[in-house]
Amino acid sequence: MFSITEIVSNEKEQHVISLSSAKVFRVWDIQTLSVLQVFHDSQGGPGDMQIYSMVYDANHGMLITGSSVIDMYPLTRMVQDTKQVPHSHEREINVMLYNKYFHQVLTICSESVIKVWELETGLQIYQILDPHGFNVELTCAAIDESGFIFVTGAYNGTAKIWDFGSGQEMKMLPEGKDWAEEEHGLLRLFFLKAQVKNQHLVLALERNGTIKMIQGKEDDLFLVVIWELPDAIPYLQYGSHIVHLKVSTKDRGMAIPFPDVELINPAVDVEVNCIDLFQTEGYNLIACGTINGMIILWNFVTATVKEIYRPEDCFSTDPELDPKRFRINDIMFLFRPPDCVRRSSQDSICSSTQCDSSKGPQSSKGSKQSIHDTEVKGEQADTVGEQQPGSKKQPTPTSSAETQPPILVTAHEDGHLRLWTLEGKLLKDILPFTKHSAISLSSLYTDSCCRTLLAANVEGHVILCSISAFLDPPHDEKKFKQLLSWRAHSLEVIQVIYVEDKQLVLTASIDGSVRLWHSTSGHYCGYFGQRRMFDLTQSSDFILPCDVNEYPVEIKEESKFTEKQQKYEYPLIFDRERWKKMSSLSLLFKRAPPKPFEVQHDFKFFKSLSSPKIRRYALEGFMTENREAGIVFGSLPIYRVPSPTSLRYLPLIGSEAQRDSIEGVHGKKKGAHVQHDKSRRKSLKRNLVPQINLASSFFPTMPK
């Protein structure tokens, strides 16, 4: 609508930036001739301060405009067109699953909307509204190992099996008539390995701590509960640490993985908060983590239930202490299959040096912060020492070709990651390093070969650890290494998933967004629901979500070569506020007149700075200058100024400077006495000005 006054081009992004006389900027795509962005100058109204020139700095991605002021507009790297918080769902997300056969992601929000997304592009494939009925919240889900079906569970205890490809409902477990509200709400779901074809078996954890099995035959219309695990916590609480199960010998007529277990079920106020299932050749295990911090292992091969860990005073009710302090938020088995044992241990996660070289040059803004692993280990040394009294490593390592028994990893409310053997021995207790320590962990995930362990916490951080060498006996705790941590969301992360074939990390949060990250660097790829398709290539331009301002932190081990080298400190720090107070401009506006200028013989330009702590002697040099001042400051000219007799204040400061200039004008008419006084003042100025200018020439060049 207004005349165009200036045009510049951004060749790297293929953009043209135009400026109108109304001070409105428009960014155009050269290829599509479409407008990408519109913004205006906020300096005054349309008629004020007309912009006369504009230039684009391609090296720094900066648009610079000139009017009566110079404005700089930095080029912002974003994956969305607005600065609103990314939203994949309108409500907080309860469930996120990844189907590795379809390469698709399934998400469910608290408003009970199921969405299926394509991983590589981020496009939505289909969605299901109110899958369990109107206003029924879905709380959990699971995908079958074949990838063709998935099951969902709701807070009212109902469950449904769906066809993944089409989103069609297959079978349903209806709500019981005598069920109390939310008592039978489902927390976790797992698909079991079916013994019979076309028979679906689902293991479910209810809100009240009950673990039951749901069966869905091909001929049946509904899902039915066929097996329920009794409560063994009272026996472990008041009895021994191991309870042998009484297995029923009667023939049930159907093939299910677990036998009937007979245990008296007295009422006890202990709830199971999380479970994990481990079914492979020779193992049939269920691990439970409770809100009291107990870890319980059900072994159906040996027909035993065993208490692996119980914190002290976990059953005492002290009103002054946090009741959630012992809670286990997630539990998981770590097991390396036989086909993974023979592979290289570094296939899924490259080393930090390889990752840096493959990424190419990066801007300083996108570079990761490095933190020495030794500092983190030092903070955790006391904790590990307390948790592992007398724990010694096995002297005879087992052959790497043999499959090792699984290991349990638990995520605790106190922010600790703990790894256990099935016998209850603590192998590793680590407090993951993030910007703020001791944050409650919310989710765990590992790849198929257990080389990488991912953890997420309630403040939105993702922690990536390398556990490949640690799983090999004798489980040296030094081989458990945290590689990377980054802030993925501003709110709690409820689920984190590692896509190992593409080296990507998926995060879902209660902020309603599902985001995609590069696992090797913590770089942001985008979120599901954005307008643009995903670009999964490693970019040199570092991008962060608009609600996150923390950069990834890479934790590196301290090199053996640098351990013996002397560490230097850099005490010269530019204090801008102090410099403003010392500048001559601020002295002009001071109410009180400055004190008389007194010259000290040991005057130092950097008197207000801290002294060096390493070298307290002068550096040796070839110049025969002042050795006491050092080779740098000893080469500077030294000015000796005699004490002024008639001048009371500094020249050229305040009203005294104006009075001197007026006297100098009238002094031409007053003869030789005034001329002599004026020449004497000039000599003083020559002696004073170099010393003042010499001091000011150093401060602006110092680093911030």
DOTOR-763356 format. One line per 2 residues: number of its first residue (from 1); their letters; for each residue y, x, z of C-alpha. Coordinates in nm, 2 decimals. Example, Ala and Ser with C-alpha at 12.3 -4.5 7.8 and 13.67 -1.06 7.14 Angstrom:
! DOTOR-763356
1) as) -0.45 1.23 0.78; -0.11 1.37 0.71
//
This chain:
! DOTOR-763356
1) mf) 0.00 0.00 0.00; 0.23 0.30 0.03
3) si) 0.29 0.61 -0.18; 0.06 0.91 -0.14
5) te) 0.25 1.21 -0.02; -0.03 1.47 0.02
7) iv) -0.40 1.52 -0.08; -0.64 1.79 0.04
9) sn) -1.01 1.83 -0.02; -1.31 1.92 0.20
11) ek) -1.55 2.08 -0.04; -1.83 2.14 0.21
13) eq) -1.86 1.77 0.30; -1.75 1.65 -0.05
15) hv) -1.45 1.46 0.09; -1.09 1.40 -0.02
17) is) -0.83 1.33 0.25; -0.52 1.15 0.14
19) ls) -0.19 1.09 0.34; 0.05 0.80 0.27
21) sa) 0.42 0.78 0.35; 0.32 0.54 0.63
23) kv) 0.15 0.83 0.80; -0.20 0.68 0.74
25) fr) -0.49 0.92 0.66; -0.79 0.81 0.46
27) vw) -1.11 1.01 0.41; -1.29 0.94 0.08
29) di) -1.63 1.03 -0.05; -1.59 1.21 -0.38
31) qt) -1.93 1.10 -0.51; -1.91 0.73 -0.43
33) ls) -1.53 0.69 -0.43; -1.56 0.49 -0.10
35) vl) -1.34 0.52 0.20; -1.52 0.67 0.50
37) qv) -1.26 0.68 0.77; -0.90 0.56 0.83
39) fh) -0.68 0.69 1.11; -0.30 0.72 1.16
41) ds) -0.06 0.95 1.32; 0.04 0.83 1.67
43) qg) 0.36 1.03 1.69; 0.63 0.76 1.70
45) gp) 0.68 0.48 1.45; 0.64 0.48 1.07
47) gd) 1.00 0.59 1.02; 1.00 0.87 1.28
49) mq) 0.90 1.23 1.21; 0.78 1.21 0.86
51) iy) 0.48 1.43 0.78; 0.60 1.69 0.52
53) sm) 0.28 1.89 0.46; -0.09 1.89 0.52
55) vy) -0.36 2.15 0.48; -0.74 2.15 0.56
57) da) -0.89 2.46 0.73; -1.25 2.47 0.59
59) nh) -1.35 2.76 0.82; -1.28 2.56 1.14
61) gm) -1.31 2.21 1.01; -0.95 2.13 1.11
63) li) -0.69 1.91 0.94; -0.34 2.05 1.01
65) tg) -0.02 1.85 0.95; 0.34 1.96 0.97
67) ss) 0.65 1.75 1.06; 0.89 1.83 1.34
69) vi) 0.56 1.91 1.53; 0.23 2.06 1.41
71) dm) -0.07 1.84 1.47; -0.43 1.95 1.44
73) yp) -0.72 1.71 1.39; -1.06 1.86 1.45
75) lt) -1.35 1.75 1.24; -1.60 1.57 1.46
77) rm) -1.97 1.58 1.38; -2.12 1.24 1.44
79) vq) -2.42 1.04 1.33; -2.23 0.71 1.36
81) dt) -1.90 0.58 1.24; -1.77 0.46 1.58
83) kq) -1.76 0.62 1.92; -1.94 0.33 2.08
85) vp) -2.26 0.40 2.28; -2.56 0.39 2.05
87) hs) -2.77 0.07 2.08; -3.12 0.02 1.95
89) he) -3.16 -0.29 2.16; -2.91 -0.52 2.33
91) re) -3.07 -0.48 2.67; -3.24 -0.19 2.86
93) in) -3.56 -0.06 2.71; -3.89 -0.11 2.90
95) vm) -4.14 0.03 2.66; -4.16 0.30 2.39
97) ly) -4.48 0.39 2.20; -4.55 0.61 1.90
99) nk) -4.82 0.53 1.64; -4.92 0.87 1.50
101) yf) -5.12 0.72 1.22; -4.85 0.49 1.09
103) hq) -4.57 0.73 1.18; -4.39 0.44 1.35
105) vl) -4.22 0.38 1.68; -4.26 0.06 1.88
107) ti) -3.99 -0.04 2.14; -3.96 -0.33 2.37
109) cs) -3.65 -0.43 2.57; -3.60 -0.64 2.88
111) es) -3.49 -0.93 2.66; -3.85 -0.93 2.53
113) vi) -3.77 -0.82 2.17; -4.04 -0.61 2.00
115) kv) -3.91 -0.38 1.73; -4.11 -0.14 1.51
117) we) -3.92 0.15 1.35; -4.00 0.41 1.08
119) le) -3.98 0.75 1.24; -3.86 0.96 0.94
121) tg) -3.58 0.73 0.83; -3.50 0.52 1.15
123) lq) -3.52 0.20 0.96; -3.65 -0.12 1.13
125) iy) -3.97 -0.26 0.98; -4.01 -0.58 1.17
127) qi) -3.93 -0.74 1.51; -4.09 -1.01 1.72
129) ld) -3.87 -1.24 1.94; -4.00 -1.39 2.26
131) ph) -4.36 -1.27 2.21; -4.49 -1.41 2.54
133) gf) -4.27 -1.72 2.55; -3.91 -1.79 2.61
135) nv) -3.75 -1.59 2.89; -4.07 -1.40 2.97
137) el) -4.00 -1.02 3.02; -4.24 -0.77 2.87
139) tc) -4.31 -0.48 3.11; -4.57 -0.26 2.94
141) aa) -4.77 -0.20 2.62; -5.03 0.03 2.47
143) id) -5.16 0.13 2.12; -5.53 0.16 2.03
145) es) -5.65 0.51 1.93; -5.71 0.38 1.58
147) gf) -5.34 0.26 1.55; -5.43 -0.08 1.41
149) if) -5.37 -0.29 1.72; -5.15 -0.29 2.03
151) vt) -5.15 -0.48 2.36; -4.85 -0.60 2.55
153) ga) -4.82 -0.71 2.92; -4.55 -0.92 3.09
155) yn) -4.42 -0.97 3.44; -4.61 -1.30 3.48
157) gt) -4.95 -1.13 3.43; -5.01 -1.24 3.07
159) ak) -5.14 -1.00 2.81; -5.16 -1.03 2.43
161) iw) -5.33 -0.82 2.16; -5.14 -0.78 1.83
163) df) -5.21 -0.65 1.48; -4.98 -0.35 1.44
165) gs) -4.93 -0.36 1.07; -4.83 -0.72 1.04
167) gq) -4.71 -0.81 1.39; -4.95 -1.11 1.41
169) em) -5.09 -1.22 1.75; -5.47 -1.19 1.78
171) km) -5.57 -1.28 2.14; -5.40 -1.37 2.47
173) lp) -5.48 -1.36 2.84; -5.32 -1.67 2.99
175) eg) -5.15 -1.69 3.32; -5.35 -1.80 3.62
177) kd) -5.28 -2.13 3.78; -5.27 -2.01 4.14
179) wa) -5.07 -1.68 4.07; -4.76 -1.62 4.27
181) ee) -4.45 -1.52 4.07; -4.45 -1.15 3.97
183) eh) -4.75 -1.07 4.20; -4.98 -1.01 3.90
185) gl) -4.71 -0.86 3.68; -4.85 -0.58 3.47
187) lr) -4.72 -0.22 3.51; -4.95 -0.01 3.29
189) lf) -5.20 -0.07 3.01; -5.46 0.16 2.86
191) fl) -5.71 0.10 2.58; -6.07 0.20 2.68
193) ka) -6.33 0.34 2.44; -6.53 0.03 2.35
195) qv) -6.90 0.06 2.36; -6.95 -0.22 2.11
197) kn) -6.78 -0.27 1.78; -6.50 -0.53 1.75
199) qh) -6.47 -0.54 2.13; -6.14 -0.45 2.29
201) lv) -6.13 -0.33 2.65; -5.80 -0.28 2.82
203) la) -5.74 -0.13 3.17; -5.44 -0.29 3.34
205) le) -5.25 -0.20 3.66; -5.08 -0.49 3.83
207) rn) -4.77 -0.49 4.04; -4.97 -0.55 4.36
209) gt) -5.17 -0.23 4.30; -5.48 -0.40 4.16
211) ik) -5.66 -0.22 3.87; -5.86 -0.45 3.64
213) mi) -6.04 -0.45 3.31; -5.96 -0.71 3.03
215) qg) -6.20 -0.78 2.75; -6.14 -0.93 2.41
217) ke) -6.45 -1.00 2.20; -6.41 -1.09 1.83
219) dd) -6.56 -1.44 1.88; -6.36 -1.53 2.19
221) lf) -6.03 -1.71 2.16; -5.88 -1.56 2.48
223) lv) -5.89 -1.24 2.68; -6.08 -1.24 3.00
225) vi) -6.09 -1.03 3.32; -6.44 -0.89 3.35
227) we) -6.40 -0.61 3.62; -6.17 -0.53 3.91
229) lp) -6.14 -0.21 4.10; -6.15 -0.26 4.48
231) da) -5.90 -0.10 4.71; -6.02 0.23 4.86
233) ip) -5.70 0.34 5.03; -5.79 0.20 5.38
235) yl) -6.11 0.40 5.37; -5.93 0.72 5.27
237) qy) -5.65 0.65 5.52; -5.86 0.60 5.83
239) gs) -6.18 0.78 5.73; -6.29 1.08 5.53
241) hi) -6.13 1.23 5.22; -6.42 1.13 5.00
243) vh) -6.59 0.79 4.99; -6.92 0.74 4.80
245) lk) -6.92 0.42 4.60; -7.19 0.15 4.63
247) vs) -7.29 0.08 4.27; -7.44 -0.25 4.18
249) tk) -7.78 -0.23 4.01; -7.78 -0.57 3.85
251) dr) -7.76 -0.59 3.47; -7.44 -0.74 3.35
253) gm) -7.55 -0.80 2.99; -7.24 -0.62 2.85
255) ai) -7.16 -0.26 2.79; -6.84 -0.15 2.98
257) pf) -6.75 0.21 3.08; -6.74 0.15 3.46
259) pd) -7.01 0.02 3.68; -6.97 -0.25 3.94
261) ve) -6.84 -0.11 4.27; -6.88 -0.28 4.60
263) li) -6.62 -0.21 4.87; -6.48 -0.43 5.14
265) np) -6.11 -0.50 5.06; -5.90 -0.52 5.38
267) av) -5.53 -0.58 5.34; -5.31 -0.27 5.35
269) dv) -4.95 -0.22 5.26; -5.00 0.06 5.01
271) ev) -4.94 0.00 4.64; -5.05 0.20 4.34
273) nc) -4.74 0.29 4.14; -4.89 0.47 3.84
275) id) -5.23 0.54 3.69; -5.39 0.75 3.42
277) lf) -5.72 0.72 3.24; -5.94 1.01 3.13
279) qt) -6.25 0.93 2.92; -6.43 1.21 2.74
281) eg) -6.78 1.35 2.73; -6.89 1.41 3.09
283) yn) -6.58 1.26 3.25; -6.50 0.90 3.34
285) li) -6.19 0.92 3.57; -5.90 0.71 3.69
287) ac) -5.62 0.89 3.87; -5.38 0.68 4.09
289) gt) -5.04 0.77 4.23; -4.90 0.56 4.51
291) in) -4.56 0.48 4.65; -4.67 0.66 4.97
293) gm) -4.73 0.99 4.78; -5.11 0.98 4.79
295) ii) -5.31 1.09 4.48; -5.64 0.92 4.45
297) lw) -5.91 1.01 4.20; -6.19 0.76 4.10
299) nf) -6.49 0.94 3.95; -6.74 0.70 3.80
301) vt) -6.98 0.97 3.69; -7.04 1.09 4.05
303) at) -6.97 0.74 4.20; -6.70 0.87 4.44
305) vk) -6.34 0.81 4.52; -6.15 1.11 4.65
307) ei) -5.81 1.17 4.81; -5.65 1.47 4.63
309) yr) -5.32 1.48 4.82; -5.15 1.30 5.11
311) pe) -4.81 1.41 5.23; -4.75 1.43 5.61
313) dc) -4.60 1.12 5.78; -4.64 0.92 5.46
315) fs) -4.75 0.61 5.65; -4.49 0.64 5.92
317) td) -4.20 0.39 5.88; -3.88 0.57 5.99
319) pe) -3.57 0.36 5.91; -3.36 0.67 5.90
321) ld) -3.56 0.82 5.62; -3.57 0.72 5.25
323) pk) -3.88 0.49 5.20; -3.91 0.62 4.84
325) rf) -3.91 0.99 4.93; -4.29 1.04 4.87
327) ri) -4.33 0.81 4.57; -4.51 0.93 4.26
329) nd) -4.34 0.80 3.95; -4.59 0.92 3.69
331) im) -4.93 1.09 3.68; -5.12 1.24 3.39
333) fl) -5.43 1.44 3.30; -5.40 1.77 3.12
335) fr) -5.71 1.85 2.92; -5.76 2.08 2.62
337) pp) -6.03 1.95 2.38; -6.28 2.19 2.24
339) dc) -6.13 2.20 1.89; -5.79 2.30 2.05
341) vr) -5.94 2.59 2.25; -6.00 2.80 1.94
343) rs) -5.65 2.75 1.80; -5.35 2.97 1.86
345) sq) -5.16 2.88 2.18; -4.82 2.90 2.01
347) ds) -4.86 2.66 1.72; -4.67 2.37 1.86
349) ic) -4.37 2.55 2.02; -4.22 2.86 1.86
351) ss) -4.08 3.14 2.08; -3.71 3.14 2.15
353) tq) -3.65 3.44 1.92; -3.83 3.27 1.63
355) cd) -3.64 2.95 1.69; -3.31 3.13 1.69
357) ss) -3.38 3.31 1.37; -3.51 3.00 1.19
359) kg) -3.20 2.80 1.28; -2.96 3.03 1.10
361) pq) -2.60 3.08 1.20; -2.46 2.84 1.45
363) ss) -2.11 2.77 1.56; -2.02 2.88 1.91
365) kg) -1.99 2.52 2.01; -2.35 2.45 1.93
367) sk) -2.50 2.76 2.08; -2.73 2.70 2.38
369) qs) -2.65 2.84 2.72; -2.90 3.10 2.84
371) ih) -3.02 3.12 3.19; -3.25 3.39 3.32
373) dt) -3.58 3.25 3.43; -3.58 3.49 3.73
375) ev) -3.29 3.31 3.89; -3.48 2.98 3.87
377) kg) -3.79 3.13 4.00; -3.60 3.27 4.29
379) eq) -3.48 2.93 4.40; -3.83 2.79 4.38
381) ad) -4.01 3.08 4.55; -3.98 2.94 4.90
383) tv) -4.10 2.59 4.79; -4.40 2.73 4.62
385) ge) -4.48 2.95 4.91; -4.48 2.66 5.15
387) qq) -4.69 2.44 4.93; -4.95 2.71 4.86
389) pg) -5.07 2.88 5.18; -5.34 3.13 5.11
391) sk) -5.39 3.02 4.75; -5.55 3.30 4.56
393) kq) -5.64 3.33 4.20; -6.00 3.35 4.08
395) pt) -6.08 3.71 3.99; -6.33 3.62 3.71
397) pt) -6.16 3.44 3.42; -6.38 3.21 3.22
399) ss) -6.43 3.25 2.85; -6.15 3.09 2.65
401) ae) -6.41 2.93 2.42; -6.54 2.71 2.71
403) tq) -6.37 2.38 2.78; -6.21 2.37 3.12
405) pp) -6.20 2.07 3.36; -5.89 1.86 3.34
407) il) -5.58 1.92 3.56; -5.36 1.66 3.71
409) vt) -4.98 1.67 3.68; -4.76 1.44 3.89
411) ah) -4.39 1.36 3.87; -4.23 1.29 4.21
413) ed) -3.93 1.11 4.35; -3.81 1.43 4.50
415) gh) -3.77 1.59 4.15; -4.08 1.82 4.17
417) lr) -4.35 1.87 3.92; -4.68 1.94 4.08
419) lw) -5.01 2.04 3.92; -5.35 2.00 4.09
421) tl) -5.71 2.06 4.03; -5.96 1.78 4.06
423) eg) -6.06 1.93 4.40; -5.71 1.88 4.53
425) kl) -5.59 2.24 4.51; -5.22 2.28 4.43
427) lk) -5.18 2.51 4.13; -4.80 2.49 4.07
429) di) -4.50 2.33 4.24; -4.19 2.36 4.03
431) lp) -3.84 2.21 4.06; -3.73 2.19 3.70
433) ft) -3.39 2.35 3.62; -3.12 2.11 3.51
435) kh) -2.75 2.11 3.57; -2.81 1.92 3.89
437) sa) -3.13 2.00 4.08; -3.37 1.77 4.27
439) is) -3.33 1.47 4.04; -3.61 1.21 4.05
441) ls) -3.86 1.25 3.76; -3.94 0.93 3.57
443) sl) -4.18 1.01 3.28; -4.43 1.27 3.16
445) yt) -4.58 1.34 2.82; -4.79 1.62 2.66
447) ds) -4.92 1.69 2.31; -5.29 1.65 2.21
449) cc) -5.37 2.02 2.28; -5.17 2.04 2.60
451) rt) -4.94 2.32 2.49; -4.62 2.15 2.57
453) ll) -4.53 1.94 2.88; -4.23 1.71 2.86
455) aa) -4.06 1.55 3.17; -3.76 1.31 3.20
457) nv) -3.55 1.22 3.50; -3.33 0.93 3.61
459) eg) -3.01 1.11 3.51; -3.10 1.13 3.15
461) hv) -3.23 1.49 3.13; -3.53 1.61 2.92
463) il) -3.73 1.91 3.04; -3.95 2.10 2.80
465) cs) -4.21 2.34 2.94; -4.48 2.56 2.78
467) is) -4.81 2.52 2.96; -5.05 2.67 2.70
469) af) -5.11 3.00 2.88; -5.11 2.83 3.22
471) ld) -5.41 2.61 3.14; -5.63 2.91 3.08
473) pp) -5.80 3.02 3.40; -5.72 3.16 3.65
475) hd) -5.41 2.94 3.61; -5.14 3.20 3.67
477) ek) -4.83 3.02 3.79; -4.60 3.27 3.62
479) kf) -4.73 3.15 3.28; -4.59 2.80 3.34
481) kq) -4.25 2.84 3.18; -3.97 2.60 3.14
483) ll) -3.82 2.66 2.79; -3.54 2.41 2.75
485) sw) -3.36 2.13 2.91; -3.09 1.90 2.78
487) ra) -2.90 1.58 2.86; -3.03 1.31 2.63
489) hs) -2.88 1.00 2.79; -2.61 0.92 3.04
491) le) -2.86 0.69 3.22; -3.22 0.70 3.32
493) vi) -3.49 0.79 3.06; -3.78 0.56 3.10
495) qv) -4.01 0.73 2.84; -4.02 1.06 2.65
497) iy) -4.26 1.12 2.36; -4.33 1.45 2.17
499) ve) -4.41 1.42 1.80; -4.60 1.75 1.76
501) dk) -4.64 1.75 1.38; -4.27 1.72 1.32
503) ql) -4.16 1.90 1.65; -3.94 1.60 1.75
505) vl) -3.87 1.44 2.08; -3.82 1.07 2.13
507) ta) -3.63 0.94 2.43; -3.58 0.58 2.55
509) si) -3.33 0.48 2.82; -3.21 0.19 3.01
511) dg) -2.89 0.22 2.82; -3.06 0.04 2.53
513) sv) -3.09 0.33 2.29; -3.39 0.52 2.15
515) rl) -3.28 0.87 2.04; -3.44 1.15 1.83
517) wh) -3.41 1.52 1.91; -3.53 1.86 1.78
519) st) -3.78 1.99 2.04; -3.71 2.36 1.96
521) sg) -3.33 2.34 2.02; -3.24 2.01 2.18
523) hy) -3.03 1.92 1.88; -2.95 1.55 1.83
525) cg) -3.08 1.38 1.52; -2.97 1.02 1.57
527) yf) -3.07 0.69 1.72; -3.28 0.40 1.60
529) gq) -3.05 0.13 1.47; -2.78 0.36 1.32
531) rr) -2.64 0.28 0.98; -2.73 0.61 0.82
533) mf) -3.08 0.73 0.76; -3.21 1.02 0.97
535) dl) -3.16 1.38 0.86; -3.44 1.57 1.03
537) tq) -3.34 1.91 0.90; -3.21 2.17 1.14
539) ss) -2.83 2.16 1.09; -2.60 2.45 1.18
541) df) -2.34 2.19 1.29; -2.42 2.09 1.65
543) il) -2.40 1.72 1.73; -2.40 1.54 2.06
545) pc) -2.41 1.17 2.13; -2.07 1.03 2.23
547) dv) -2.18 0.95 2.59; -2.31 1.31 2.65
549) ne) -2.10 1.62 2.68; -2.35 1.87 2.82
551) yp) -2.51 2.13 2.58; -2.88 2.22 2.59
553) ve) -2.97 2.50 2.84; -3.23 2.75 2.71
555) ik) -3.41 2.94 2.98; -3.51 3.29 2.88
557) ee) -3.70 3.55 3.07; -3.51 3.86 3.16
559) sk) -3.60 4.15 2.93; -3.78 4.45 3.08
561) ft) -3.53 4.68 2.91; -3.23 4.51 3.06
563) ek) -3.36 4.50 3.42; -3.29 4.87 3.47
565) qq) -2.95 4.87 3.31; -2.64 4.85 3.51
567) ky) -2.48 4.51 3.53; -2.10 4.50 3.48
569) ey) -1.85 4.25 3.61; -1.54 4.15 3.43
571) pl) -1.27 4.09 3.69; -0.98 4.03 3.45
573) if) -0.93 3.65 3.43; -0.62 3.49 3.29
575) dr) -0.48 3.24 3.54; -0.25 3.02 3.33
577) er) -0.10 2.84 3.63; -0.01 3.16 3.80
579) wk) 0.13 3.30 3.47; 0.36 3.00 3.44
581) km) 0.50 3.06 3.79; 0.57 3.43 3.70
583) ss) 0.72 3.37 3.36; 1.10 3.42 3.32
585) ls) 1.14 3.07 3.19; 1.02 2.92 3.52
587) ll) 1.26 3.14 3.71; 1.56 2.98 3.53
589) fk) 1.49 2.65 3.69; 1.42 2.76 4.04
591) ra) 1.66 2.62 4.30; 1.68 2.92 4.52
593) pp) 1.81 3.24 4.37; 1.56 3.52 4.32
595) kp) 1.55 3.80 4.57; 1.71 4.14 4.49
597) fe) 1.50 4.35 4.26; 1.33 4.63 4.44
599) vq) 1.13 4.89 4.26; 0.81 5.01 4.41
601) hd) 0.67 5.35 4.32; 0.31 5.22 4.32
603) fk) 0.40 4.92 4.10; 0.09 4.77 3.92
605) ff) 0.10 4.52 3.63; -0.22 4.35 3.74
607) ks) -0.15 4.34 4.11; -0.25 3.98 4.14
609) ls) -0.59 4.03 3.99; -0.91 4.13 4.17
611) sp) -0.99 4.50 4.17; -1.30 4.63 3.97
613) ki) -1.62 4.64 4.18; -1.82 4.89 3.97
615) rr) -1.61 5.20 3.88; -1.37 5.30 4.15
617) ya) -1.29 5.64 4.00; -1.08 5.72 3.69
619) le) -1.26 5.74 3.36; -1.30 6.08 3.21
621) gf) -1.10 6.14 2.89; -0.97 6.41 2.66
623) mt) -0.60 6.33 2.72; -0.42 6.52 2.98
625) en) -0.23 6.23 3.12; -0.21 6.08 3.46
627) re) -0.57 6.09 3.59; -0.50 5.87 3.89
629) ag) -0.39 5.58 3.68; -0.69 5.62 3.44
631) iv) -0.72 5.69 3.07; -0.57 5.35 2.97
633) fg) -0.29 5.30 3.21; -0.22 5.67 3.24
635) sl) -0.11 5.68 2.88; 0.16 5.42 2.92
637) pi) 0.52 5.53 2.96; 0.65 5.53 3.32
639) yr) 1.00 5.41 3.38; 1.20 5.51 3.69
641) vp) 1.49 5.28 3.78; 1.74 5.38 4.04
643) sp) 1.84 5.11 4.29; 2.13 4.91 4.16
645) ts) 2.45 4.94 4.36; 2.67 4.67 4.22
647) lr) 2.42 4.44 4.05; 2.27 4.19 4.30
649) yl) 2.02 3.99 4.08; 1.81 4.05 3.77
651) pl) 2.01 4.06 3.45; 1.97 3.78 3.19
653) ig) 1.84 3.53 3.45; 2.03 3.23 3.56
655) se) 2.41 3.20 3.61; 2.45 3.57 3.67
657) aq) 2.36 3.64 3.31; 2.62 3.39 3.18
659) rd) 2.88 3.54 3.41; 2.80 3.89 3.28
661) si) 2.84 3.78 2.92; 3.18 3.62 3.00
663) eg) 3.30 3.93 3.18; 3.19 4.14 2.88
665) vh) 3.41 3.93 2.64; 3.72 3.96 2.87
667) gk) 3.64 4.32 2.94; 3.77 4.44 2.60
669) kk) 4.13 4.37 2.72; 4.10 4.54 3.06
671) ga) 4.07 4.91 2.97; 3.82 5.19 3.04
673) hv) 3.70 5.08 3.38; 3.53 4.77 3.25
675) qh) 3.39 4.96 2.95; 3.24 5.21 3.19
677) dk) 3.08 4.93 3.39; 2.95 4.76 3.08
679) sr) 2.79 5.09 2.96; 2.63 5.13 3.30
681) rk) 2.48 4.78 3.28; 2.34 4.85 2.93
683) sl) 2.16 5.16 3.06; 2.01 4.95 3.34
685) kr) 1.89 4.69 3.09; 1.73 4.96 2.88
687) nl) 1.54 5.08 3.19; 1.44 4.73 3.31
689) vp) 1.35 4.55 2.99; 1.06 4.77 2.88
691) qi) 0.89 4.73 3.21; 0.92 4.35 3.20
693) nl) 0.81 4.33 2.84; 0.52 4.56 2.90
695) as) 0.38 4.33 3.17; 0.42 4.02 2.96
697) sf) 0.24 4.19 2.66; -0.09 4.21 2.85
699) fp) -0.13 3.86 2.99; -0.15 3.65 2.67
701) tm) -0.43 3.87 2.53; -0.66 3.83 2.83
703) pk) -0.95 3.59 2.79; -0.94 3.25 2.96
//
